[in-house]
Amino acid sequence: MHAGTTTGTTVPQRRVSRLANNYSPLPVRAESARGVWVTDASGSRFLDMLSAYSAMNFGHGNPTLLAAAHDQLAAMTLISRAYDHTGMERYAAALSDLAGKDMMVPMNTGAEAVETAVKVARKWAYEVKGVRENRAEIIVASGNFHGRTTTVVGFSDDPDARNGFGPFTPGFVTVAYGDAAALEAAITPDTAAVLLEPVQGEAGVIIPDAGYLPAVRRICDEQGVLFLADEIQSGLGRTGETFACDHVAVTPDVYILGKALGGGIVPASAVVADSDVLGVLRPGQHGSTFGGNPLACRIGTAVVDLLKTGEYQERARTLGALLRDELAPLVGRGLVSVRTIGLWAGIDVDPSLATGRTVCEELARRGVLAKDTHGSTVRLSPPLVIEPSELSWGVAQLADVLRALA
C-alpha cells in the first residue's frame, strides 16, 4: 500500500448508458493500473485478484511486454495476411516450441480459437479419419465454458449463455465432466474429437481427479479421436505449470490458447498442434484480418520468452501454496469449500451467508477485485507478479468480509 491513497470505494452506476446491457459490472470504474493495483478516478486503489480471468497473468503494464508493444507500434501494427511480416514465423516457432508442437494458427479471441479448433477437428475427421461428410461429432463436458459464439453456446448448459440464441449448430454430445467412462461410452465411429477444459474456470475452478485427463488421453488414442484442450484460462503459467495438462503429464493433440497470450495488451489467441492435424487447413479455408497481426505476434513472442524462464510458473506454485494455506482456515467460517491449483482458487461461500456477488461487492469496498460465478462461488486469480504480503492482505479482506456478514 502507498501512503496517502484510499483503498476501495464504490461508484454509483450511471442512470443512462449507451452500452448494451450484456454485463452487470461491480461498482468500480477503473482509470489506470500498474502491476497488481488498479486505480479509479478518485485515486482509490484496488488489489486485482481477478487478472481479467487470467489475461493479466504478467501484471498490468508489464515493462517487458510494454517495451515490446511500443517498439512494434512504432514500426507496424497491421498488414493483410495476403502478405507476410517479419514477426509471424518467429511467433509461430516460439509458441509451437513452447507447446511441443509443429505449428499454430493465430487468431484473436478465445472463442475464435475454439471455433478454429472445432473446424480443424471436423476437417481432420473427414480427410484423415474417414468420417462421412456432415456426420462428425465432438464430445464436450457438462459445465463447460468455451466462449459465447452461437456455435459454442449451443453446447453450453448455462441457461444465461444459451437461452434465446437458437437454433444451434448440431454435432456436439455432452457428457459429465470428470467421468471418463461416460466419455468412452459416448464415442462412436463419427466422433472427431473430445473438447475439454483441463480445469473448468468459469464453472468455479473445478479440478478433475488426477486420473481423469490421462484416461481421456488413453481413450482418445485407442479410439482414434483428437483431444482438444481448452487452456485459454488455465494455460500459460496460471496453474504453476506452463499448461494445466502438464500436472498429469498429458499432452493433448490440440492446445487452444488465449487471454494471457496477448499480455493484457491486445487480444491474441492460437490453436497449436502437429502438422498431421493443422495441416488439413489450406488457403482460403480459414483466416482472420487481425489474427497474427504484427503487434500481437510481437507481444505473443515476448509472452513466450517470459514463460521460457520458468519464473512465472514457479511464482504460481509458491504463491498458490500460500493462497491455499491462507484460505483453508476460512472453511467453516463463511466458506463451504476451497479449490486451488497454482495461483487460482474457486471458493464456495455459504449460501445462507451471502451470494458470491454480495461478497465481491463487499470486497470492492475494501479494495479487492474478485468475481462471482454461479451463485455463491467466487474466483480468485491474481496476477502472477503479486507479492506475498499483497496476497495475504487480499485474503485478510475476504476474512473480514465473511466475519462482517456472519
N, C-alpha and C positions, 0 to 999 in steps of 0.2 A: 504494500500500500504506500502511496505517496502522501506526504503531509499536505494539508490544505485542500484536499479533494474529498468529496462526498461519495460514499459507496451506496449505490442503489437508489432508485427513485421510481415513480410511476408517471406516465404521461397520459393525459386524457386522450381518448380516442377522438379523432376528427368526426364532427357531426355529418359532414358531407364529404364523400370521397369519390374521386374519378377512377378509382381502381375497382375492377370486378371483385366480387366478394368470394373469392376462392381460397382465401386464407383468413384465419382469425388470430392475428398476432397478439402476443403478450404485450402489455402496455410499456414497451421500451422503444424509443426511437433513436437508433444509433447514428452518430455523426462521424466518428473516427475510431480506429482500432490499431493496436500495436501489440505484438506478442500474444498474450492471453487476456488482455484487457480491452474492453470496448467502452467508449465514452460517448455520452449524449450531449446535446447542445448546451445543457446547463453545467457541464463539467463533471457530472456524476459518472462514476466508473463501475463497470460490471465485469466480474470474472467469467470468461466464456468457458462454460462447462459443456458446450454442445459441439463446437467446431464446425458449424454448418453441416451437421451429420457426417463428419469426417472429411469434409472438403478442405478444412483448415488444419490438417494434421501438423503442418510445419509452422503454425502460428500466423497471426496477422502481420503482414508486411515483412515476411522473412527476408532478411537483407540479401541473401544469395539469390533467391528467386526474383526479388525486385531488380537486382542488378542485371540478371539475365533478361528480364522483361524490358527494362529501359534500353538496354543495348539493342535488342531486336526491334523495339518501337522506332528507334532512330534509323533503322535500316529498311525494314519492310514488314508489314503486318499481314498482307493477304495477296495472293496471286492465284489465279484459277488453277484447278487441278488439271486443266488442259496442258499445263506446263509443270516442270519440276522446280524445286528450290533447294538450296544448299543444305538446309537443315532436315529435310524429310528422311533421307536414308539414315542419317545419324540418329535421329529419334527412333526410327523403326528398329535399327540394330540394337540400340541401348535397351529399349523396352522388351524386345524379344529375348535378348540375352538375360535380362533380369528374370523373366518368366521361364527361361529354359526352352523356348520355342523357336520355330523357324522364322515366323513372320507375324505381322499385325496389320489391321486395318484401322486407321484413325477416324474417330467420329467426335461429336461434341458433348452430348449429354449421356448420362447413364441409360436413360430409356432408349436413346438411339442405339447404344451399344447392344442392349438386349434385343432390340428389333433386328439388328445386324446378325447377331448370333442365331436368332430364330431362322432368318433367311438362309444363312450358311448351312445350318443343320438340315433344313429341308432339302436344299440343293444337293448336299452331300448324300442324303438318303436316296435321292433319285439317281444320282450319277455314279455313286460308289457302292452303296448297299444294294441297290436294285429295287427299292420300294416303287410300287406303281404310282404314276403321276397323280397328284392331288390326294394321296392317301396317307402321307407322312403324319405321324403323331409325335408330340413332345409331352413327356410326363413332367408335371410340376408338383409343388408341395403345398399343402394347406398352410395358411398363414403367411404366404409369400408376399413380398413387395418387390416388384421389378420395374416400377415406374407407373406412369399414368396415361400412356398412349392407348388408343382404342383396342389394339390387339392385346396389350398387357393387362388392362383392367378386365378384359373378358375372361381371364383365368385367375382373377383375384377373388377371394372370398370375403373381402372387406366391403360391406354394403355402401359405405360412403364413396369408395373408389369406383364401384361397379354400377350401382343402380341409376337408371336413366340414360345409359350410354350405349345400349344395344342397338341393333343386333351385333353379336360378337363373332370374331373370327373362330372358325372351328379348328379342330386338330390338336386340342390340349386335353390331357387327362390328369385329374388331381388325385393325389394320394396323401396320406397323413405324413407330415414332416417327422423324420426320425424313425420311421417304420420301414426298414429295408425289405422285409418280407412282403409288405403291401406293394412296394415299388416293383419288386421282382414279379409279383403276380400280375401286375398291370401291363407288363411288356408283351407286345405282340410282334409278328413279323413286320408290321408297319411302323414300329417305334423307331424314330430317328435319334432321339436324344432325351436325356434327363437334365432338366434345368433346376438348379438348387442354389440357395444361399448357404455357404458353409456355416454361417451364423446368421440367424434372421434378425436384422437390425430393427426395422420398423415394427416388427411384432413384439419387441421388447428385449432385445439381446437374448434370443433363445439359442442356447448352445446344445447341440445334439450330443448323445453319448459318444464316447471315443471310438466305438466300433462302427458307427453309422457310415461315415464317409468312406472308410476302407471297404465296407460292404457294398456301397454304391459303386465304387471303382471296380470291384470284383464282378459284380453283376453286369455292369456295362461292358466289361471285357468279354465275359462269357457269352453275352447276347448280341455283341456287335452293335452297341449303342454308344453314342457320344455322351460324355459327361461335361456339361456346361456349368462352370462355377461362377456365379454372380458375386464377385468380390468388390463391387462398387463401394460399399461401406466398409467391409471387413479387410480389404486388401491394403497394401502399401503402408504397412507398419502398425496399423491400429491395434492389432491383437498381440503384438510382441513378436511376430514373425512377419516376413515380407508379405506372405499370403496366409490367410486363416487355414487353408488346406495343409500348410506346412506343419501344423501342430500334430497331425496324424500321418505325416509322410505320404500324403496323397497328391498326385499330380493329375488334374483334370485334363481333358482333351482341349478345352477352350477356357481361357480366362476372360471374364468380362470386367473391365476396369473403368473407373471414372473418378468423380469427386476429387480426391487428393492429387490425382494426376495433373490437374490444372493449377496446383499450388494455391488455390483460393484466389487466383488472379484471372484466369479465363476458364470457360467450360472446355473440358477435354476428356475424352473417353476413348476406349480402344477395345478391340477384340483381338486376342493374341492366341495363336495356335500353330500347329505344324502345317507344312505345305500340303500334306495329303488331305487336310481339312479346308484351310483357307484357299487352297489352290483351285477350288471349284468356282471361285469368282473370276469373271472375265470382264474386260472393258465394257462399260455401259450397263452392267447388271446391278451395280450398287455404287453409291457415292454420296458426297456432301459438299456444298460450296465452301463451308468453313472447316470441315473435317481435315485435319492435317495442315492447317494454316501455319505460316512461319512463326507467329508468336506462340501458338500452342505447342508447336514442335520444340521451340527453344526452351520453354518453361518445362514441358514434359521431360526433356532430356536432363534439365537441371534437377528435377524431382528424382529421377532415376539415380543421378550422381549422389544425391543426399542419401538415398536408401542403400547404395552400394557400400557406404561406410559402416553400416550396421548400427550406427549410433542411435537412430530413432527407434529401431526395433528393441534395442536394449533399454532405452528410456521407457518404452511402453511396458516392457516386462517389469522393470524395477518399480516404476510409479504405479503400475497396475497392482502389484503386490501391496503397496501402501494403501491404495484405494480400497482394495478388498478388506484389508485388516481394519481400516477405519470405518467402513460401512457395516462390518459384521456385528458390532455391539448395538446397532440400531434395530436389528431384527428382534421383534418382540417389544420394541419401543417406538412403534409407529410404522415400522416396515414389517411386511409379512415374509418377504424373501428377497434375496440379492443374488444376481448372476453376474459374474465378471469374467472377462477374458482379455488379457492385456489391459490397456487403459480405456476400458469400455465396460459400462455397467448398465444393467437393467434392474431397477429397484421397484418392487411392488409395495405400494402404500396400502395400509389397512383401509379398505373401502369404507369402513364405519367411521374413520377419522376424517378423510378428505378425498377428493378426486386428485388425480395427477395434475390437472390444470390448476387447482387451488394451490397445491404445493409449489408449482412453478411460479405462480403469481407472487406467493409469499417469498420465494427465493429471490425473485427480481427486486422486491422491496428491500432485500438485504444485500443486493449487489451481486447476485449469481444468476447466470443464464443457463437454463436447462429446458427440456421439452418433454411434455407428457405424450403418451400414446395409449390408446385402447383403455380408457377409463382411469384406472388407478396406477398405471405404470409410468415411471419417469426414466428417461435415458440420460446417462452421463457419458460424455466423450470429449474431454478437454483436449486442447492441442498438446501434442507430444513434447512441446518445449516448456510446459508448465513446471514450476519449481515445486519441490515437496512442500514447502511452507504454504504456497498458494493453494495447492491441492487440499492440504489439511484445513486451511481456512474455509475453503468451499464446503467441505464435508461438515465442518462445525456449524456453518449457517444452516445446512439441512437439518442437523440435530436440533438447532434452535427452533426451526420451523415446526418440526414434529412435536417438540415439547409444548410450543405455544398452542398447537391445535388440539392437544390431548385434553 
